[in-house]
Amino acid sequence: MRDQWVLDRKTAFLNHGSFGATPRRVLDRQSALRQQLETEPVRFFLREGPALWRAALDRVADFLGAPTDELAFVRNASEGANAVLRSLPLEAGDEILVSDHGYPAVTRAAEYVADRAGASVRTVTLPFPPEAPEAVTASFLAAVTPRTRLVIVDHVTSPTGMVLPVASLVATLRERGVDTLVDGAHAPGMLDLDLGAVGAAYYVGNFHKWVCAPKGAGFLHVRADRQDGIAPPVVSHGWRRDLSPGERFRAAFDWTGTADPTAALCVPTALDTVAELGGGWTAIRERNRELTLEGRRLIAEALGVEPRIPESMIGTLASLPLPPGSGPGPAHGLDLDPLQARLQDVHDVVVPVFPWPRWPERRIRTSAHLHTERRDFERLAAALRAELA
């Protein structure tokens, strides 16, 4: 299976969760589309491209369980979150709720828009490890005030790998008149995702992770009753005053200026390719989750720790605590922990190590996809024993 990807054969690649990995067949399709574009750019952008774009959105809508007209392609989940946050009519004193398990880039975007409006961002501390998913919902609800305008919740938490009960949380918040932005960066392909059942006002996700599309393919879902006023970070020819909110949403996101659209156009190929390789998406999700849990057990044994997050809240990401770090710690989220660098440079094992909930506390996070095997986890376990002895 590893030969279906262009991944370096000498490495144990256990960090699919950060940037994904794209199969050869999908990359070949992207190359063909780029050739088609460059052969006659005007014909492509004005005639061929729009039909391909709409067909890709239709396919995505079927995969995600949402109407096509409620979906837009964006480059990544962070861009989709920015579109929502920078479109909200916040006022002084309003509140946005985030969690201490949230993705830092999205939290910072919330802080940016809140600062400009005189609003505030409040962080909800989730029980960790939670005894049950209901404890997560209760923590958010306890933090809601009459000034809460938006709750941002991760469907799958990036630092801890927990699958959160977003559908029940969204429904309860909606009863209280509070909208939810779900950061589903890891959800498509990892979970059996049905956006209609989730019911969030706003949902963002990535296709370059578990769907294995090229980098630059993400989506924004905006419920029909919340589309008025939502605009992309770059407003271009598509936005027009004379359109209805739904028409304006569709047109504004479909054209934000000249760019390479081939990553988004390759999503249908990625869906088909990965499904064919793994025997269908249901089988893929089951296989990857079983391997993730088995790998978690191997790494927990090597570290001498208990995997305390309930298995019912694990998808295909899993994290475990490491011994505390030393020194000042990474300056920001893109800096490598020294242990992460040694695992890659010395042992050819690619896996993220990051401070959480705060330095010097650290966690290591593993992930599994079709190119991952048990022996990859065994290599990591041996490397951790050598480095932490």
Secondary structure in CASP SS format (residue, H / E / C, confidence):
PFRMAT SS
TARGET T0000
AUTHOR 0000-0000-0000
METHOD secondary structure of the structure
MODEL  1
M C 1.00
R H 1.00
D H 1.00
Q H 1.00
W E 1.00
V C 1.00
L C 1.00
D C 1.00
R C 1.00
K C 1.00
T C 1.00
A E 1.00
F E 1.00
L C 1.00
N C 1.00
H H 1.00
G H 1.00
S H 1.00
F H 1.00
G C 1.00
A C 1.00
T C 1.00
P E 1.00
R H 1.00
R H 1.00
V H 1.00
L H 1.00
D H 1.00
R H 1.00
Q H 1.00
S H 1.00
A H 1.00
L H 1.00
R H 1.00
Q H 1.00
Q H 1.00
L H 1.00
E H 1.00
T H 1.00
E C 1.00
P H 1.00
V H 1.00
R H 1.00
F H 1.00
F H 1.00
L H 1.00
R H 1.00
E H 1.00
G H 1.00
P H 1.00
A H 1.00
L H 1.00
W H 1.00
R H 1.00
A H 1.00
A H 1.00
L H 1.00
D H 1.00
R H 1.00
V H 1.00
A H 1.00
D H 1.00
F H 1.00
L H 1.00
G C 1.00
A C 1.00
P C 1.00
T H 1.00
D H 1.00
E H 1.00
L E 1.00
A E 1.00
F E 1.00
V E 1.00
R C 1.00
N C 1.00
A H 1.00
S H 1.00
E H 1.00
G H 1.00
A H 1.00
N H 1.00
A H 1.00
V H 1.00
L H 1.00
R C 1.00
S C 1.00
L C 1.00
P C 1.00
L C 1.00
E C 1.00
A C 1.00
G C 1.00
D C 1.00
E E 1.00
I E 1.00
L E 1.00
V E 1.00
S E 1.00
D C 1.00
H C 1.00
G C 1.00
Y C 1.00
P H 1.00
A H 1.00
V H 1.00
T H 1.00
R H 1.00
A H 1.00
A H 1.00
E H 1.00
Y H 1.00
V H 1.00
A H 1.00
D H 1.00
R H 1.00
A H 1.00
G C 1.00
A C 1.00
S E 1.00
V E 1.00
R E 1.00
T E 1.00
V E 1.00
T C 1.00
L C 1.00
P C 1.00
F C 1.00
P C 1.00
P C 1.00
E C 1.00
A C 1.00
P H 1.00
E H 1.00
A H 1.00
V H 1.00
T H 1.00
A H 1.00
S H 1.00
F H 1.00
L H 1.00
A H 1.00
A H 1.00
V C 1.00
T C 1.00
P C 1.00
R C 1.00
T E 1.00
R E 1.00
L E 1.00
V E 1.00
I E 1.00
V E 1.00
D E 1.00
H C 1.00
V E 1.00
T C 1.00
S C 1.00
P C 1.00
T C 1.00
G C 1.00
M E 1.00
V E 1.00
L C 1.00
P C 1.00
V H 1.00
A H 1.00
S H 1.00
L H 1.00
V H 1.00
A H 1.00
T H 1.00
L H 1.00
R H 1.00
E H 1.00
R C 1.00
G C 1.00
V C 1.00
D E 1.00
T E 1.00
L E 1.00
V E 1.00
D E 1.00
G E 1.00
A C 1.00
H C 1.00
A C 1.00
P E 1.00
G C 1.00
M C 1.00
L E 1.00
D C 1.00
L C 1.00
D C 1.00
L H 1.00
G H 1.00
A H 1.00
V H 1.00
G C 1.00
A C 1.00
A C 1.00
Y E 1.00
Y E 1.00
V E 1.00
G E 1.00
N E 1.00
F C 1.00
H C 1.00
K C 1.00
W C 1.00
V C 1.00
C C 1.00
A C 1.00
P C 1.00
K C 1.00
G C 1.00
A C 1.00
G E 1.00
F E 1.00
L E 1.00
H E 1.00
V E 1.00
R C 1.00
A H 1.00
D H 1.00
R H 1.00
Q C 1.00
D C 1.00
G C 1.00
I C 1.00
A C 1.00
P C 1.00
P C 1.00
V C 1.00
V C 1.00
S C 1.00
H C 1.00
G C 1.00
W C 1.00
R C 1.00
R C 1.00
D C 1.00
L C 1.00
S C 1.00
P H 1.00
G H 1.00
E H 1.00
R H 1.00
F H 1.00
R H 1.00
A H 1.00
A H 1.00
F H 1.00
D H 1.00
W C 1.00
T C 1.00
G C 1.00
T C 1.00
A C 1.00
D C 1.00
P C 1.00
T H 1.00
A H 1.00
A H 1.00
L H 1.00
C C 1.00
V H 1.00
P H 1.00
T H 1.00
A H 1.00
L H 1.00
D H 1.00
T H 1.00
V H 1.00
A H 1.00
E H 1.00
L H 1.00
G H 1.00
G C 1.00
G C 1.00
W H 1.00
T H 1.00
A H 1.00
I H 1.00
R H 1.00
E H 1.00
R H 1.00
N H 1.00
R H 1.00
E H 1.00
L H 1.00
T H 1.00
L H 1.00
E H 1.00
G H 1.00
R H 1.00
R H 1.00
L H 1.00
I H 1.00
A H 1.00
E H 1.00
A H 1.00
L H 1.00
G C 1.00
V C 1.00
E C 1.00
P C 1.00
R C 1.00
I C 1.00
P C 1.00
E H 1.00
S H 1.00
M H 1.00
I E 1.00
G C 1.00
T C 1.00
L E 1.00
A E 1.00
S E 1.00
L E 1.00
P E 1.00
L E 1.00
P C 1.00
P C 1.00
G C 1.00
S C 1.00
G C 1.00
P C 1.00
G C 1.00
P C 1.00
A C 1.00
H C 1.00
G C 1.00
L C 1.00
D C 1.00
L C 1.00
D C 1.00
P H 1.00
L H 1.00
Q H 1.00
A H 1.00
R H 1.00
L H 1.00
Q H 1.00
D H 1.00
V H 1.00
H H 1.00
D C 1.00
V E 1.00
V E 1.00
V C 1.00
P C 1.00
V E 1.00
F E 1.00
P E 1.00
W C 1.00
P C 1.00
R C 1.00
W C 1.00
P C 1.00
E C 1.00
R E 1.00
R E 1.00
I E 1.00
R E 1.00
T E 1.00
S E 1.00
A C 1.00
H C 1.00
L C 1.00
H C 1.00
T C 1.00
E C 1.00
R H 1.00
R H 1.00
D H 1.00
F H 1.00
E H 1.00
R H 1.00
L H 1.00
A H 1.00
A H 1.00
A H 1.00
L H 1.00
R H 1.00
A H 1.00
E H 1.00
L H 1.00
A C 1.00
END
